[in-house]
Amino acid sequence: MRKFLLLFVLTSCSATFPTYETRFAGNSITVPVSNFDNSSFNIVRDDAAPYDIILVKESPLAYYSLLLKCSFDEKPLEPNASGALCARCVVQSITLMER
């Protein structure tokens, strides 16, 4: 029961980021600079890909990206206001701490 409640709280508290839907082609993607007019973050999504990418504008000429994939459990990460987390790993950590 606690696991379900925790997942609900985590997903309901997550921030909403602008999402740009595209098709990944090889090793590059094109995202319009205008997508960053109101936010320095964009989720880049291809429905055929297993993971989203978060694209971050650091400065007008500097951008970096992060594959939203849990390195421990290979599950998709959920971005939130303070970073990105894997709900499954968080539940496992809390379950272990309760024992």
C-alpha positions in Angstrom: 0.0 0.0 0.0 2.8 2.5 0.9 4.5 1.9 -2.5 1.3 3.0 -4.4 0.9 6.1 -2.3 4.5 7.1 -2.7 4.4 6.8 -6.5 1.2 8.9 -6.6 2.8 11.6 -4.5 6.0 11.7 -6.6 4.2 11.9 -9.9 1.8 14.5 -8.7 4.6 16.7 -7.5 6.6 16.6 -10.6 7.2 19.7 -12.6 5.7 20.1 -16.1 8.3 20.8 -18.8 7.7 21.9 -22.3 7.8 18.8 -24.6 9.0 18.7 -28.2 7.9 15.7 -30.2 10.1 14.6 -33.0 11.6 11.6 -34.7 15.2 10.7 -33.7 17.4 10.3 -36.8 20.8 8.8 -36.1 22.9 10.7 -33.6 21.3 14.1 -33.9 18.1 15.9 -33.4 16.9 19.4 -34.3 15.0 21.4 -31.8 13.9 25.0 -32.6 15.7 27.6 -30.4 12.3 29.3 -29.9 11.3 26.3 -27.7 13.5 27.9 -25.1 11.8 31.3 -25.1 10.0 30.6 -21.8 12.0 27.8 -20.3 15.6 26.6 -20.2 14.5 23.0 -20.3 12.7 20.9 -23.0 11.8 17.3 -22.9 12.5 15.8 -26.4 10.3 12.8 -27.1 10.1 10.2 -29.9 7.2 7.9 -29.2 9.2 5.1 -30.9 12.2 5.5 -28.5 12.2 3.9 -25.0 13.6 7.0 -23.3 13.1 10.8 -23.5 15.9 13.3 -23.5 16.0 16.5 -21.5 17.6 19.3 -23.3 19.0 22.2 -21.2 19.9 25.7 -22.3 22.8 26.8 -20.3 23.5 30.0 -22.3 22.5 31.3 -25.7 25.3 29.2 -27.3 25.5 26.3 -24.9 23.1 23.4 -24.5 23.5 19.9 -23.0 21.3 16.9 -22.8 20.6 13.9 -20.6 19.1 10.6 -21.5 16.2 10.1 -19.1 17.2 6.5 -18.3 17.9 5.1 -14.8 21.5 3.8 -14.9 20.7 1.3 -12.1 17.4 -0.2 -13.3 17.2 0.9 -17.0 13.7 2.4 -16.4 12.6 5.8 -17.7 13.4 8.7 -15.3 10.8 11.3 -14.4 12.0 14.9 -14.4 11.0 17.1 -11.6 11.8 20.6 -10.3 15.0 19.4 -8.5 16.3 16.8 -11.0 15.1 13.4 -12.3 14.3 10.3 -10.5 13.4 6.7 -11.0 10.2 6.0 -9.1 11.1 2.3 -8.8 14.5 3.0 -7.3 13.0 5.5 -4.8 10.4 2.9 -3.7 13.1 0.2 -3.3 15.3 2.6 -1.2 12.4 3.6 1.0 11.3 -0.1 1.4 14.9 -1.0 2.5 15.1 1.9 4.9 11.8 0.8 6.6 13.1 -2.7 7.4 
